[in-house]
Amino acid sequence: MADAVCVDAVPPDDLVEVGRVVSAHGVRGWLKIQPYSPQADALTGAPVWWFKAPEPVLGTGASVRPRNLKIRACRRQAGRFLVAQVDGMNDRNAAESLQGHTVWVPRAAFPTAGDGEYYWIDLIGCDFHGIGDDGPQCLGRVDQVLDNGAHAVLQVALGVPDADGVFHALVDARNRPRHILVPFVAAHVQHVDLEARRIDSDWPADF
């Protein structure tokens, strides 16, 4: 592990968690990666990844600072996995030292999305508008994007932003945020404006 090539010691501000090291792969220092997105373009196109140790492994209660390593090669594996080799990491023991680490990539390093395509991280935090009795109505804010195998699903926390943009979530009797799940498909989602942080849909307010 001492030979692995670290490129820069200062983590950028726009790191996004995009996957996890499942295990070592083979005996020559390769890693088996589970990407969080089925496309995984952010991983396959990035020359440098940042690795963050799991909190339980450290057991110190301190903030875990990620470290970056240069990626020599990366390719898709059977199923939804990737295999990757860190520059300077040449044996299985070194690769096993990263097992359980999460993998992060700067948002600025993501490839440009195609027309009508969106990175999930960019959808999180968008206000979600549906249809109420009097027309378009803000129903809540996207706080997570899920994958059901066929398409993405928006998890929307119900609530409204105030005049200052501060979001006020609706809660249930146990003071837990209320959510709706909306398929992120053209049949329901009509427009996405990332600059305005807004998603328009035909989703009924009383669904």
MDTraj code that builds the backbone (N, CA, C; nanometers):
import mdtraj as md
import numpy as np

residues = "MET ALA ASP ALA VAL CYS VAL ASP ALA VAL PRO PRO ASP ASP LEU VAL GLU VAL GLY ARG VAL VAL SER ALA HIS GLY VAL ARG GLY TRP LEU LYS ILE GLN PRO TYR SER PRO GLN ALA ASP ALA LEU THR GLY ALA PRO VAL TRP TRP PHE LYS ALA PRO GLU PRO VAL LEU GLY THR GLY ALA SER VAL ARG PRO ARG ASN LEU LYS ILE ARG ALA CYS ARG ARG GLN ALA GLY ARG PHE LEU VAL ALA GLN VAL ASP GLY MET ASN ASP ARG ASN ALA ALA GLU SER LEU GLN GLY HIS THR VAL TRP VAL PRO ARG ALA ALA PHE PRO THR ALA GLY ASP GLY GLU TYR TYR TRP ILE ASP LEU ILE GLY CYS ASP PHE HIS GLY ILE GLY ASP ASP GLY PRO GLN CYS LEU GLY ARG VAL ASP GLN VAL LEU ASP ASN GLY ALA HIS ALA VAL LEU GLN VAL ALA LEU GLY VAL PRO ASP ALA ASP GLY VAL PHE HIS ALA LEU VAL ASP ALA ARG ASN ARG PRO ARG HIS ILE LEU VAL PRO PHE VAL ALA ALA HIS VAL GLN HIS VAL ASP LEU GLU ALA ARG ARG ILE ASP SER ASP TRP PRO ALA ASP PHE".split()
xyz = np.array([
    [0.0818, -0.1199, 0.0000],
    [0.0000, 0.0000, 0.0000],
    [0.0856, 0.1255, 0.0000],
    [0.2053, 0.1170, 0.0540],
    [0.2911, 0.2349, 0.0601],
    [0.3291, 0.2838, -0.0785],
    [0.3235, 0.1959, -0.1798],
    [0.3627, 0.2345, -0.3141],
    [0.2496, 0.2964, -0.3942],
    [0.1250, 0.2911, -0.3446],
    [0.0140, 0.3489, -0.4183],
    [0.0358, 0.4987, -0.4340],
    [-0.0016, 0.5503, -0.5508],
    [0.0308, 0.6880, -0.5850],
    [-0.0788, 0.7831, -0.5394],
    [-0.0481, 0.8666, -0.4396],
    [-0.1374, 0.9739, -0.3963],
    [-0.1060, 1.0973, -0.4797],
    [-0.2101, 1.1626, -0.5317],
    [-0.1890, 1.2752, -0.6221],
    [-0.1927, 1.4084, -0.5491],
    [-0.2841, 1.4245, -0.4555],
    [-0.3014, 1.5525, -0.3869],
    [-0.3596, 1.5245, -0.2496],
    [-0.3148, 1.5970, -0.1490],
    [-0.3578, 1.5685, -0.0124],
    [-0.4830, 1.6451, 0.0286],
    [-0.5246, 1.7446, -0.0492],
    [-0.6364, 1.8304, -0.0096],
    [-0.7632, 1.7889, -0.0836],
    [-0.8661, 1.7393, -0.0123],
    [-0.9902, 1.6989, -0.0799],
    [-1.0628, 1.8206, -0.1369],
    [-1.1131, 1.8126, -0.2606],
    [-1.1919, 1.9235, -0.3151],
    [-1.3264, 1.9343, -0.2444],
    [-1.3901, 2.0499, -0.2575],
    [-1.5159, 2.0747, -0.1875],
    [-1.6348, 2.0034, -0.2507],
    [-1.6198, 1.9589, -0.3755],
    [-1.7354, 1.9045, -0.4470],
    [-1.7316, 1.7523, -0.4603],
    [-1.6684, 1.6836, -0.3647],
    [-1.6634, 1.5376, -0.3715],
    [-1.8032, 1.4780, -0.3594],
    [-1.8298, 1.3767, -0.4421],
    [-1.9578, 1.3061, -0.4418],
    [-1.9305, 1.1573, -0.4219],
    [-2.0017, 1.0950, -0.3300],
    [-1.9864, 0.9513, -0.3077],
    [-2.0539, 0.8759, -0.4217],
    [-1.9777, 0.7927, -0.4922],
    [-2.0298, 0.7270, -0.6118],
    [-2.0203, 0.5747, -0.6076],
    [-1.9576, 0.5178, -0.5049],
    [-1.9461, 0.3729, -0.5005],
    [-1.8777, 0.3246, -0.3735],
    [-1.8521, 0.1939, -0.3717],
    [-1.7928, 0.1307, -0.2528],
    [-1.7026, 0.0162, -0.2958],
    [-1.5904, 0.0000, -0.2256],
    [-1.5002, -0.1121, -0.2525],
    [-1.5581, -0.2371, -0.1871],
    [-1.5940, -0.3356, -0.2687],
    [-1.6535, -0.4595, -0.2183],
    [-1.5457, -0.5551, -0.1694],
    [-1.4395, -0.5682, -0.2480],
    [-1.3345, -0.6656, -0.2141],
    [-1.2152, -0.6445, -0.3059],
    [-1.1092, -0.7195, -0.2787],
    [-0.9988, -0.7283, -0.3740],
    [-1.0439, -0.8157, -0.4905],
    [-0.9812, -0.7966, -0.6064],
    [-1.0147, -0.8755, -0.7249],
    [-0.8857, -0.9347, -0.7802],
    [-0.8733, -1.0668, -0.7704],
    [-0.7517, -1.1310, -0.8167],
    [-0.6363, -1.1100, -0.7197],
    [-0.5148, -1.1321, -0.7691],
    [-0.3967, -1.1270, -0.6817],
    [-0.2997, -1.0149, -0.7190],
    [-0.3378, -0.9293, -0.8129],
    [-0.2447, -0.8270, -0.8605],
    [-0.2866, -0.6849, -0.8212],
    [-0.3619, -0.6724, -0.7139],
    [-0.3926, -0.5400, -0.6619],
    [-0.5165, -0.4736, -0.7174],
    [-0.5996, -0.5488, -0.7890],
    [-0.7219, -0.4909, -0.8432],
    [-0.8302, -0.4847, -0.7351],
    [-0.9235, -0.3903, -0.7515],
    [-1.0353, -0.3714, -0.6599],
    [-1.1667, -0.4028, -0.7305],
    [-1.2596, -0.4618, -0.6573],
    [-1.3951, -0.4813, -0.7083],
    [-1.4826, -0.3713, -0.6492],
    [-1.5489, -0.2945, -0.7360],
    [-1.6230, -0.1758, -0.6961],
    [-1.7718, -0.1937, -0.7248],
    [-1.8539, -0.1554, -0.6294],
    [-1.9981, -0.1493, -0.6521],
    [-2.0368, -0.0032, -0.6730],
    [-2.0645, 0.0383, -0.7984],
    [-2.1062, 0.1770, -0.8211],
    [-2.2511, 0.1966, -0.7785],
    [-2.2844, 0.3171, -0.7359],
    [-2.4208, 0.3450, -0.6929],
    [-2.5138, 0.3713, -0.8103],
    [-2.4582, 0.4094, -0.9236],
    [-2.5379, 0.4332, -1.0439],
    [-2.5094, 0.3240, -1.1453],
    [-2.6126, 0.2741, -1.2154],
    [-2.5878, 0.1701, -1.3155],
    [-2.5011, 0.2185, -1.4314],
    [-2.5009, 0.3510, -1.4597],
    [-2.4170, 0.4018, -1.5684],
    [-2.2697, 0.4078, -1.5259],
    [-2.2424, 0.4582, -1.4089],
    [-2.1071, 0.4638, -1.3505],
    [-2.0083, 0.5438, -1.4338],
    [-2.0588, 0.6370, -1.5165],
    [-1.9683, 0.7161, -1.6005],
    [-1.8729, 0.8014, -1.5177],
    [-1.9204, 0.8479, -1.4027],
    [-1.8352, 0.9326, -1.3191],
    [-1.7117, 0.8573, -1.2710],
    [-1.7258, 0.7265, -1.2513],
    [-1.6125, 0.6449, -1.2078],
    [-1.5221, 0.6072, -1.3239],
    [-1.5811, 0.5575, -1.4304],
    [-1.4999, 0.5065, -1.5406],
    [-1.4219, 0.6171, -1.6111],
    [-1.4688, 0.7410, -1.6001],
    [-1.4011, 0.8503, -1.6689],
    [-1.3063, 0.9310, -1.5833],
    [-1.2993, 0.9013, -1.4539],
    [-1.2161, 0.9822, -1.3640],
    [-1.0781, 0.9192, -1.3455],
    [-0.9708, 0.9945, -1.3661],
    [-0.8358, 0.9386, -1.3506],
    [-0.7920, 0.9253, -1.2053],
    [-0.8604, 0.9953, -1.1156],
    [-0.8258, 0.9926, -0.9731],
    [-0.9529, 0.9713, -0.8923],
    [-0.9478, 0.8780, -0.7967],
    [-1.0592, 0.8546, -0.7049],
    [-1.0141, 0.8899, -0.5637],
    [-1.1106, 0.9295, -0.4837],
    [-1.0860, 0.9525, -0.3412],
    [-1.1488, 0.8394, -0.2617],
    [-1.0754, 0.7861, -0.1653],
    [-1.1217, 0.6733, -0.0839],
    [-1.1380, 0.7185, 0.0607],
    [-1.2519, 0.6808, 0.1186],
    [-1.2808, 0.7197, 0.2569],
    [-1.3081, 0.5951, 0.3394],
    [-1.2350, 0.5788, 0.4494],
    [-1.2501, 0.4608, 0.5350],
    [-1.3841, 0.4649, 0.6071],
    [-1.4448, 0.3480, 0.6295],
    [-1.5706, 0.3446, 0.7049],
    [-1.5482, 0.3855, 0.8493],
    [-1.6433, 0.4568, 0.9063],
    [-1.6311, 0.5050, 1.0447],
    [-1.6079, 0.3921, 1.1456],
    [-1.6830, 0.2796, 1.1363],
    [-1.6630, 0.1735, 1.2367],
    [-1.5210, 0.1176, 1.2394],
    [-1.4539, 0.1204, 1.1230],
    [-1.3172, 0.0689, 1.1167],
    [-1.2230, 0.1599, 1.1944],
    [-1.2431, 0.2901, 1.1814],
    [-1.1557, 0.3835, 1.2513],
    [-1.1860, 0.3853, 1.4009],
    [-1.3148, 0.3914, 1.4346],
    [-1.3568, 0.3848, 1.5742],
    [-1.3066, 0.4988, 1.6601],
    [-1.2758, 0.6130, 1.6002],
    [-1.2226, 0.7250, 1.6777],
    [-1.3254, 0.8335, 1.7022],
    [-1.4323, 0.8327, 1.6237],
    [-1.5322, 0.9377, 1.6342],
    [-1.4916, 1.0646, 1.5623],
    [-1.3698, 1.0694, 1.5093],
    [-1.3226, 1.1874, 1.4373],
    [-1.3710, 1.1837, 1.2929],
    [-1.3709, 1.2988, 1.2304],
    [-1.4090, 1.3069, 1.0905],
    [-1.3087, 1.2294, 1.0056],
    [-1.3596, 1.1517, 0.9100],
    [-1.2732, 1.0700, 0.8257],
    [-1.2332, 1.1504, 0.7026],
    [-1.1058, 1.1733, 0.6867],
    [-1.0577, 1.2505, 0.5726],
    [-1.0228, 1.1564, 0.4584],
    [-1.0845, 1.1762, 0.3413],
    [-1.0538, 1.0872, 0.2293],
    [-0.9142, 1.1132, 0.1737],
    [-0.8583, 1.0142, 0.1067],
    [-0.7294, 1.0301, 0.0385],
    [-0.7490, 0.9885, -0.1062],
    [-0.6752, 1.0492, -0.1941],
    [-0.6950, 1.0180, -0.3352],
    [-0.5828, 0.9307, -0.3887],
    [-0.6194, 0.8500, -0.4863],
    [-0.5253, 0.7585, -0.5495],
    [-0.5496, 0.7598, -0.6994],
    [-0.4419, 0.7529, -0.7739],
    [-0.4513, 0.7533, -0.9194],
    [-0.4957, 0.6161, -0.9693],
    [-0.5916, 0.6150, -1.0613],
    [-0.6452, 0.4901, -1.1156],
    [-0.5750, 0.4573, -1.2469],
    [-0.5111, 0.3410, -1.2496],
    [-0.4372, 0.2992, -1.3685],
    [-0.5312, 0.2425, -1.4742],
    [-0.6304, 0.1658, -1.4308],
    [-0.7228, 0.1023, -1.5247],
    [-0.8562, 0.0783, -1.4555],
    [-0.9629, 0.0804, -1.5337],
    [-1.0970, 0.0541, -1.4805],
    [-1.1815, -0.0054, -1.5919],
    [-1.2525, -0.1116, -1.5610],
    [-1.3395, -0.1728, -1.6619],
    [-1.4610, -0.2347, -1.5943],
    [-1.5631, -0.2566, -1.6736],
    [-1.6860, -0.3156, -1.6221],
    [-1.6684, -0.4654, -1.6031],
    [-1.7350, -0.5161, -1.5008],
    [-1.7308, -0.6576, -1.4675],
    [-1.8716, -0.7136, -1.4835],
    [-1.8879, -0.8430, -1.4656],
    [-2.0192, -0.9059, -1.4756],
    [-2.1160, -0.8399, -1.3784],
    [-2.2417, -0.8270, -1.4219],
    [-2.3406, -0.7612, -1.3382],
    [-2.3182, -0.6110, -1.3391],
    [-2.3340, -0.5477, -1.2241],
    [-2.3214, -0.4024, -1.2156],
    [-2.1914, -0.3592, -1.1483],
    [-2.0937, -0.4465, -1.1453],
    [-1.9683, -0.4151, -1.0773],
    [-1.8635, -0.3598, -1.1744],
    [-1.7650, -0.2919, -1.1162],
    [-1.6458, -0.2502, -1.1880],
    [-1.5253, -0.3148, -1.1220],
    [-1.4171, -0.3294, -1.1976],
    [-1.2890, -0.3659, -1.1383],
    [-1.1899, -0.2574, -1.1773],
    [-1.1051, -0.2203, -1.0820],
    [-1.0122, -0.1101, -1.1053],
    [-0.8783, -0.1408, -1.0410],
    [-0.7737, -0.0825, -1.0987],
    [-0.6397, -0.0984, -1.0435],
    [-0.5823, 0.0381, -1.0087],
    [-0.5389, 0.0506, -0.8848],
    [-0.4746, 0.1734, -0.8382],
    [-0.3285, 0.1732, -0.8817],
    [-0.2823, 0.2860, -0.9310],
    [-0.1429, 0.2974, -0.9730],
    [-0.0506, 0.2721, -0.8542],
    [0.0401, 0.1759, -0.8671],
    [0.1345, 0.1437, -0.7611],
    [0.0868, 0.0379, -0.6639],
    [-0.0370, -0.0088, -0.6789],
    [-0.0894, -0.1147, -0.5914],
    [-0.0840, -0.2461, -0.6692],
    [0.0018, -0.3383, -0.6260],
    [0.0315, -0.4542, -0.7093],
    [0.0051, -0.5893, -0.6442],
    [-0.0518, -0.5921, -0.5245],
    [-0.0784, -0.7219, -0.4630],
    [-0.2131, -0.7204, -0.3912],
    [-0.2639, -0.8389, -0.3641],
    [-0.3970, -0.8536, -0.3064],
    [-0.4061, -0.7936, -0.1657],
    [-0.3010, -0.8090, -0.0866],
    [-0.3050, -0.7556, 0.0498],
    [-0.3274, -0.6044, 0.0502],
    [-0.2608, -0.5354, -0.0401],
    [-0.2791, -0.3907, -0.0494],
    [-0.4219, -0.3570, -0.0896],
    [-0.4759, -0.4330, -0.1856],
    [-0.6136, -0.4087, -0.2298],
    [-0.7130, -0.4355, -0.1170],
    [-0.6880, -0.5392, -0.0386],
    [-0.7792, -0.5726, 0.0713],
    [-0.7821, -0.4639, 0.1781],
    [-0.6772, -0.3835, 0.1865],
    [-0.6753, -0.2760, 0.2863],
    [-0.7789, -0.1682, 0.2559],
    [-0.8304, -0.1662, 0.1334],
    [-0.9322, -0.0679, 0.0956],
    [-1.0736, -0.1256, 0.0989],
    [-1.0869, -0.2515, 0.1352],
    [-1.2204, -0.3119, 0.1393],
    [-1.3104, -0.2345, 0.2359],
    [-1.4316, -0.2046, 0.1912],
    [-1.5264, -0.1303, 0.2736],
    [-1.5162, 0.0202, 0.2600],
    [-1.4102, 0.0692, 0.1974],
    [-1.3974, 0.2136, 0.1757],
    [-1.5028, 0.2605, 0.0750],
    [-1.5526, 0.3798, 0.0947],
    [-1.6380, 0.4414, -0.0060],
    [-1.5506, 0.5152, -0.1068],
    [-1.6035, 0.5298, -0.2283],
    [-1.5290, 0.5911, -0.3382],
    [-1.5966, 0.7235, -0.3751],
    [-1.5156, 0.8267, -0.3877],
    [-1.5661, 0.9608, -0.4144],
    [-1.4961, 1.0196, -0.5361],
    [-1.5692, 1.1016, -0.6106],
    [-1.5150, 1.1688, -0.7287],
    [-1.5640, 1.3141, -0.7260],
    [-1.4808, 1.4109, -0.7629],
    [-1.5280, 1.5500, -0.7686],
    [-1.6408, 1.5658, -0.8707],
    [-1.7419, 1.6424, -0.8353],
    [-1.8530, 1.6671, -0.9290],
    [-1.8009, 1.7306, -1.0570],
    [-1.6997, 1.8135, -1.0465],
    [-1.6446, 1.8806, -1.1642],
    [-1.5818, 1.7825, -1.2627],
    [-1.5498, 1.6608, -1.2168],
    [-1.4868, 1.5614, -1.3037],
    [-1.5891, 1.4746, -1.3760],
    [-1.7181, 1.4904, -1.3445],
    [-1.8206, 1.4101, -1.4110],
    [-1.8246, 1.4454, -1.5598],
    [-1.8417, 1.3468, -1.6479],
    [-1.8630, 1.3779, -1.7893],
    [-1.9917, 1.4586, -1.8069],
    [-1.9960, 1.5404, -1.9107],
    [-2.1159, 1.6193, -1.9381],
    [-2.2321, 1.5265, -1.9708],
    [-2.3450, 1.5483, -1.9042],
    [-2.4632, 1.4657, -1.9291],
    [-2.5227, 1.5001, -2.0653],
    [-2.5802, 1.3999, -2.1313],
    [-2.6441, 1.4220, -2.2601],
    [-2.7771, 1.4941, -2.2452],
    [-2.8363, 1.5324, -2.3570],
    [-2.9661, 1.5988, -2.3547],
    [-3.0698, 1.5086, -2.2892],
    [-3.1422, 1.5634, -2.1935],
    [-3.2451, 1.4857, -2.1251],
    [-3.1909, 1.3877, -2.0232],
    [-3.0599, 1.3926, -1.9970],
    [-2.9986, 1.3053, -1.8967],
    [-2.9526, 1.3893, -1.7777],
    [-2.9593, 1.3280, -1.6592],
    [-2.9259, 1.4018, -1.5380],
    [-2.8523, 1.3107, -1.4410],
    [-2.7543, 1.3666, -1.3745],
    [-2.6909, 1.2940, -1.2650],
    [-2.7809, 1.3030, -1.1429],
    [-2.7929, 1.1910, -1.0738],
    [-2.8825, 1.1867, -0.9581],
    [-2.8452, 1.2910, -0.8540],
    [-2.7162, 1.3119, -0.8341],
    [-2.6730, 1.4077, -0.7325],
    [-2.7265, 1.5473, -0.7618],
    [-2.7477, 1.5791, -0.8906],
    [-2.7976, 1.7114, -0.9274],
    [-2.9477, 1.7250, -0.9046],
    [-3.0187, 1.6123, -0.8978],
    [-3.1635, 1.6163, -0.8742],
    [-3.1959, 1.6346, -0.7265],
    [-3.1053, 1.5885, -0.6413],
    [-3.1283, 1.6001, -0.4969],
    [-3.1230, 1.7475, -0.4564],
    [-3.2247, 1.7904, -0.3840],
    [-3.2345, 1.9301, -0.3429],
    [-3.3237, 2.0138, -0.4319],
    [-3.3702, 1.9572, -0.5448],
    [-3.4618, 2.0306, -0.6322],
    [-3.6026, 2.0316, -0.5725],
    [-3.6713, 2.1451, -0.5838],
    [-3.8116, 2.1511, -0.5437],
    [-3.8951, 2.0775, -0.6475],
    [-3.9878, 1.9952, -0.5989],
    [-4.0684, 1.9105, -0.6866],
    [-4.2097, 1.9670, -0.6943],
    [-4.2531, 1.9978, -0.8167],
    [-4.3852, 2.0561, -0.8393],
    [-4.4769, 1.9547, -0.9068],
    [-4.5981, 1.9457, -0.8556],
    [-4.7009, 1.8616, -0.9138],
    [-4.8240, 1.9448, -0.9451],
    [-4.9386, 1.8796, -0.9496],
    [-5.0630, 1.9465, -0.9850],
    [-5.1594, 1.9445, -0.8673],
    [-5.1984, 2.0636, -0.8217],
    [-5.2986, 2.0771, -0.7169],
    [-5.4324, 2.1172, -0.7753],
    [-5.5267, 2.1510, -0.6910],
    [-5.6606, 2.1886, -0.7368],
    [-5.6583, 2.3136, -0.8233],
    [-5.5648, 2.4033, -0.7968],
    [-5.5590, 2.5301, -0.8698],
    [-5.4442, 2.5366, -0.9697],
    [-5.3863, 2.4221, -1.0031],
    [-5.2780, 2.4202, -1.0996],
    [-5.1472, 2.3739, -1.0387],
    [-5.0334, 2.4136, -1.0983],
    [-4.9030, 2.3705, -1.0466],
    [-4.8845, 2.4094, -0.9004],
    [-4.8239, 2.3182, -0.8258],
    [-4.8073, 2.3381, -0.6812],
    [-4.6793, 2.2700, -0.6360],
    [-4.6028, 2.3362, -0.5500],
    [-4.4832, 2.2738, -0.4930],
    [-4.5266, 2.1695, -0.3916],
    [-4.4857, 2.0453, -0.4159],
    [-4.5233, 1.9354, -0.3264],
    [-4.4147, 1.9053, -0.2241],
    [-4.2909, 1.9356, -0.2568],
    [-4.1831, 1.9026, -0.1643],
    [-4.0478, 1.9184, -0.2288],
    [-3.9507, 1.8491, -0.1752],
    [-3.8128, 1.8612, -0.2215],
    [-3.7502, 1.7223, -0.2315],
    [-3.6798, 1.6961, -0.3410],
    [-3.6141, 1.5667, -0.3618],
    [-3.5004, 1.5511, -0.2607],
    [-3.5064, 1.4441, -0.1812],
    [-3.3974, 1.4219, -0.0851],
    [-3.3202, 1.2934, -0.1115],
    [-3.3655, 1.2153, -0.2103],
    [-3.2924, 1.0940, -0.2466],
    [-3.3423, 1.0466, -0.3824],
    [-3.2548, 0.9780, -0.4559],
    [-3.2932, 0.9149, -0.5820],
    [-3.2622, 0.7668, -0.5702],
    [-3.3614, 0.6843, -0.6030],
    [-3.3500, 0.5397, -0.5897],
    [-3.3504, 0.4751, -0.7273],
    [-3.3113, 0.3495, -0.7327],
    [-3.3105, 0.2730, -0.8574],
    [-3.3941, 0.1479, -0.8367],
    [-3.5021, 0.1335, -0.9133],
    [-3.5868, 0.0149, -0.8982],
    [-3.5548, -0.0925, -1.0014],
    [-3.4459, -0.0743, -1.0746],
    [-3.4060, -0.1722, -1.1747],
    [-3.4498, -0.1358, -1.3146],
    [-3.5623, -0.0649, -1.3262],
    [-3.6129, -0.0235, -1.4567],
    [-3.5868, 0.1242, -1.4836],
    [-3.5932, 0.2055, -1.3791],
    [-3.5731, 0.3494, -1.3942],
    [-3.5460, 0.4106, -1.2568],
    [-3.5081, 0.5359, -1.2580],
    [-3.4852, 0.6078, -1.1328],
    [-3.6186, 0.6459, -1.0694],
    [-3.6169, 0.6578, -0.9380],
    [-3.7355, 0.6979, -0.8621],
    [-3.6955, 0.8128, -0.7699],
    [-3.7717, 0.9209, -0.7759],
    [-3.7457, 1.0350, -0.6886],
    [-3.8132, 1.0136, -0.5542],
    [-3.7377, 1.0265, -0.4472],
    [-3.7966, 1.0286, -0.3135],
    [-3.8124, 1.1751, -0.2749],
    [-3.9371, 1.2172, -0.2599],
    [-3.9678, 1.3577, -0.2355],
    [-4.0172, 1.3756, -0.0927],
    [-3.9479, 1.4577, -0.0165],
    [-3.9940, 1.4940, 0.1172],
    [-4.1035, 1.5986, 0.1022],
    [-4.2234, 1.5687, 0.1522],
    [-4.3346, 1.6614, 0.1394],
    [-4.3113, 1.7850, 0.2252],
    [-4.3493, 1.9005, 0.1715],
    [-4.3313, 2.0258, 0.2438],
    [-4.3223, 2.1409, 0.1464],
    [-4.2924, 2.2595, 0.1979],
    [-4.2829, 2.3783, 0.1129],
    [-4.1673, 2.4667, 0.1595],
    [-4.1025, 2.5362, 0.0648],
    [-4.0016, 2.6350, 0.1037],
    [-4.0692, 2.7670, 0.1391],
    [-4.0101, 2.8416, 0.2323],
    [-4.0657, 2.9728, 0.2640],
    [-4.0080, 3.0778, 0.1695],
    [-4.0376, 3.2039, 0.1959],
    [-3.9946, 3.3113, 0.1064],
    [-3.8429, 3.3208, 0.0956],
    [-3.7727, 3.2731, 0.1959],
    [-3.6261, 3.2760, 0.1945],
    [-3.5651, 3.1484, 0.1385],
    [-3.6510, 3.0566, 0.0927],
    [-3.6022, 2.9315, 0.0370],
    [-3.5749, 2.8234, 0.1386],
    [-3.6042, 2.8499, 0.2655],
    [-3.5843, 2.7490, 0.3699],
    [-3.6978, 2.6481, 0.3626],
    [-3.6624, 2.5206, 0.3522],
    [-3.7631, 2.4162, 0.3339],
    [-3.8200, 2.3717, 0.4681],
    [-3.9522, 2.3620, 0.4735],
    [-4.0218, 2.3165, 0.5932],
    [-4.0938, 2.1859, 0.5606],
    [-4.0425, 2.0765, 0.6142],
    [-4.0959, 1.9441, 0.5827],
    [-4.2217, 1.9145, 0.6630],
    [-4.3132, 1.8401, 0.6006],
    [-4.4295, 1.7879, 0.6711],
    [-4.3884, 1.6597, 0.7425],
    [-4.4373, 1.6399, 0.8629],
    [-4.4001, 1.5222, 0.9408],
    [-4.5245, 1.4451, 0.9812],
    [-4.5039, 1.3177, 1.0157],
    [-4.6147, 1.2343, 1.0602],
    [-4.6296, 1.2438, 1.2122],
    [-4.7145, 1.1577, 1.2673],
    [-4.7424, 1.1627, 1.4111],
    [-4.6191, 1.1331, 1.4954],
    [-4.5195, 1.0671, 1.4373],
    [-4.3954, 1.0367, 1.5088],
    [-4.2840, 1.1365, 1.4773],
    [-4.3234, 1.2470, 1.4161],
    [-4.2296, 1.3538, 1.3818],
    [-4.1259, 1.3104, 1.2784],
    [-4.1657, 1.2188, 1.1911],
    [-4.0788, 1.1742, 1.0830],
    [-4.1229, 1.2406, 0.9531],
    [-4.0286, 1.2801, 0.8678],
    [-4.0655, 1.3420, 0.7401],
    [-4.1538, 1.2486, 0.6568],
    [-4.2532, 1.3072, 0.5936],
    [-4.3406, 1.2314, 0.5038],
    [-4.2837, 1.2367, 0.3622],
    [-4.2945, 1.1257, 0.2909],
    [-4.2370, 1.1172, 0.1569],
    [-4.3375, 1.0618, 0.0564],
    [-4.3140, 1.0939, -0.0692],
    [-4.3784, 1.0255, -0.1804],
    [-4.2680, 0.9759, -0.2730],
    [-4.2966, 0.8717, -0.3486],
    [-4.2033, 0.8169, -0.4464],
    [-4.2605, 0.8398, -0.5855],
    [-4.1820, 0.9036, -0.6710],
    [-4.2287, 0.9400, -0.8045],
    [-4.1336, 0.8825, -0.9090],
    [-4.1842, 0.8007, -1.0022],
    [-4.0973, 0.7497, -1.1090],
    [-4.0391, 0.8655, -1.1906],
    [-3.9084, 0.8631, -1.2096],
    [-3.8434, 0.9684, -1.2882],
    [-3.8456, 0.9274, -1.4353],
    [-3.9634, 0.9394, -1.4937],
    [-3.9854, 0.9005, -1.6332],
    [-4.0635, 1.0118, -1.7023],
    [-4.0542, 1.0159, -1.8351],
    [-4.1179, 1.1231, -1.9113],
    [-4.2690, 1.1243, -1.8960],
    [-4.3280, 1.0102, -1.8645],
    [-4.4729, 1.0048, -1.8473],
    [-4.5200, 1.0920, -1.7315],
    [-4.4319, 1.1185, -1.6352],
    [-4.4697, 1.2000, -1.5192],
    [-4.3895, 1.3295, -1.5089],
    [-4.2614, 1.3229, -1.5380],
    [-4.1748, 1.4407, -1.5239],
    [-4.1717, 1.5162, -1.6562],
    [-4.2154, 1.6410, -1.6511],
    [-4.2279, 1.7201, -1.7735],
    [-4.1083, 1.8108, -1.7995],
    [-4.0465, 1.8598, -1.6933],
    [-3.9366, 1.9547, -1.7129],
    [-3.8452, 1.9545, -1.5910],
    [-3.7153, 1.9639, -1.6183],
    [-3.6152, 1.9744, -1.5119],
    [-3.5312, 2.0985, -1.5382],
    [-3.5269, 2.1877, -1.4417],
    [-3.4455, 2.3087, -1.4514],
    [-3.3447, 2.3062, -1.3365],
    [-3.2245, 2.2573, -1.3663],
    [-3.1243, 2.2434, -1.2606],
    [-3.0776, 2.3786, -1.2089],
    [-3.0719, 2.4775, -1.2955],
    [-3.0279, 2.6102, -1.2517],
    [-3.1266, 2.6693, -1.1515],
    [-3.2562, 2.6478, -1.1767],
    [-3.3597, 2.6981, -1.0852],
    [-3.3878, 2.6002, -0.9723],
    [-3.3245, 2.4810, -0.9777],
    [-3.3454, 2.3769, -0.8765],
    [-3.4930, 2.3396, -0.8693],
    [-3.5542, 2.3118, -0.9863],
    [-3.6979, 2.2859, -0.9938],
    [-3.7268, 2.1713, -1.0902],
    [-3.8189, 2.0834, -1.0483],
    [-3.8688, 1.9745, -1.1322],
    [-4.0202, 1.9892, -1.1425],
    [-4.0724, 1.9926, -1.2657],
    [-4.2168, 2.0022, -1.2884],
    [-4.2707, 1.8679, -1.3347],
    [-4.3875, 1.8313, -1.2826],
    [-4.4467, 1.7021, -1.3156],
    [-4.5988, 1.7134, -1.3178],
    [-4.6619, 1.6014, -1.3561],
    [-4.8085, 1.5954, -1.3519],
    [-4.8571, 1.5197, -1.2284],
    [-4.7683, 1.5010, -1.1310],
    [-4.8031, 1.4209, -1.0132],
    [-4.9113, 1.4920, -0.9311],
    [-5.0217, 1.4232, -0.9004],
    [-5.1305, 1.4882, -0.8260],
    [-5.0932, 1.5153, -0.6806],
    [-5.1302, 1.6324, -0.6330],
    [-5.0974, 1.6713, -0.4957],
    [-5.1640, 1.5818, -0.3930],
    [-5.2778, 1.5237, -0.4297],
    [-5.3516, 1.4406, -0.3335],
    [-5.3266, 1.2927, -0.3529],
    [-5.2173, 1.2570, -0.4236],
    [-5.1905, 1.1145, -0.4489],
    [-5.1551, 1.0421, -0.3189],
])
top = md.Topology()
chain = top.add_chain()
for i, resn in enumerate(residues, 1):
    res = top.add_residue(resn, chain, resSeq=i)
    for name in ("N", "CA", "C"):
        top.add_atom(name, md.element.get_by_symbol(name[0]), res)
traj = md.Trajectory(xyz[None], top)
